[in-house]
Amino acid sequence: MLQPNFDPAPTTVRIHRCKYVSQCKARNCSKRATLIAEKVDTAGRHVRQIELCERHCDIAIERERARGLEICDRRNE
């Protein structure tokens, strides 16, 4: 049964192309976001996402990999 403050822990980060126009959400970055880093839980449900440029996405991938999250890179799909 779900608790009122249920907050699933993400286990995987999916990387895929951003198919809409958005600015990179990294602090003080003015580049266009070309990728989306989406965190999902063990059941594959979306937990959160952020739009990033290529450089900041690579930084996020390394950070999340160091935290022990699985990386599913779908940039070329």
Backbone torsions as a table, in degrees:
resi	resn	phi	psi	omega
1	MET	NA	138.7	-179.1
2	LEU	-75.3	140.5	176.3
3	GLN	-88.0	154.9	-179.6
4	PRO	-58.5	-31.0	-179.9
5	ASN	-103.1	33.8	-177.8
6	PHE	-60.6	123.9	178.1
7	ASP	-140.0	95.6	-175.9
8	PRO	-64.6	139.4	178.3
9	ALA	-81.4	129.6	177.8
10	PRO	-69.1	145.3	179.3
11	THR	-121.4	-18.6	-176.4
12	THR	-136.5	147.0	172.6
13	VAL	-116.6	119.5	176.6
14	ARG	-97.9	131.1	178.1
15	ILE	-111.0	125.0	175.9
16	HIS	-146.5	165.3	-177.6
17	ARG	-66.4	141.3	175.0
18	CYS	-85.3	120.2	-175.4
19	LYS	-101.7	18.3	175.9
20	TYR	-139.6	164.6	-177.2
21	VAL	-82.8	124.4	178.8
22	SER	-155.1	152.7	176.5
23	GLN	-88.0	148.8	176.1
24	CYS	-58.5	133.6	-176.4
25	LYS	-87.4	0.4	175.8
26	ALA	-67.6	145.4	-177.3
27	ARG	-58.3	130.6	176.3
28	ASN	62.6	22.1	176.3
29	CYS	-101.8	129.1	-178.3
30	SER	-106.8	7.9	-179.5
31	LYS	-76.8	161.9	176.8
32	ARG	-78.4	136.0	176.7
33	ALA	-73.9	127.2	177.2
34	THR	-114.0	-10.1	-177.2
35	LEU	-132.3	155.4	174.7
36	ILE	-121.6	128.9	173.1
37	ALA	-102.8	113.6	-174.6
38	GLU	-116.2	123.0	177.3
39	LYS	-91.3	134.8	179.1
40	VAL	-128.6	154.7	179.9
41	ASP	-90.1	-173.8	-174.9
42	THR	-63.2	-25.3	179.0
43	ALA	-88.6	1.9	179.5
44	GLY	84.2	11.5	180.0
45	ARG	-84.0	140.4	178.6
46	HIS	-62.5	130.1	176.7
47	VAL	-107.6	-50.2	176.8
48	ARG	-161.7	163.5	177.9
49	GLN	-147.4	159.3	177.1
50	ILE	-146.2	139.8	178.4
51	GLU	-90.4	130.9	-174.9
52	LEU	-139.1	155.4	170.6
53	CYS	-79.0	171.6	-176.8
54	GLU	-57.5	-46.5	-177.5
55	ARG	-63.2	-47.5	-178.6
56	HIS	-71.1	-27.6	176.4
57	CYS	-67.8	-41.5	177.5
58	ASP	-61.6	-38.9	177.3
59	ILE	-64.1	-44.3	179.8
60	ALA	-63.9	-38.8	179.3
61	ILE	-61.8	-46.7	179.8
62	GLU	-63.5	-41.3	179.4
63	ARG	-63.0	-46.2	-177.7
64	GLU	-71.1	-34.3	176.2
65	ARG	-63.8	-40.7	177.9
66	ALA	-65.3	-27.6	177.4
67	ARG	-79.9	-6.3	177.0
68	GLY	95.7	9.7	178.2
69	LEU	-83.2	146.2	176.5
70	GLU	-76.7	142.0	179.4
71	ILE	-110.1	125.0	177.2
72	CYS	-114.8	98.3	-174.5
73	ASP	-89.8	111.1	-179.4
74	ARG	-115.5	31.2	-178.0
75	ARG	-62.1	-34.7	-174.1
76	ASN	-97.4	15.5	-179.6
77	GLU	-100.8	NA	NA
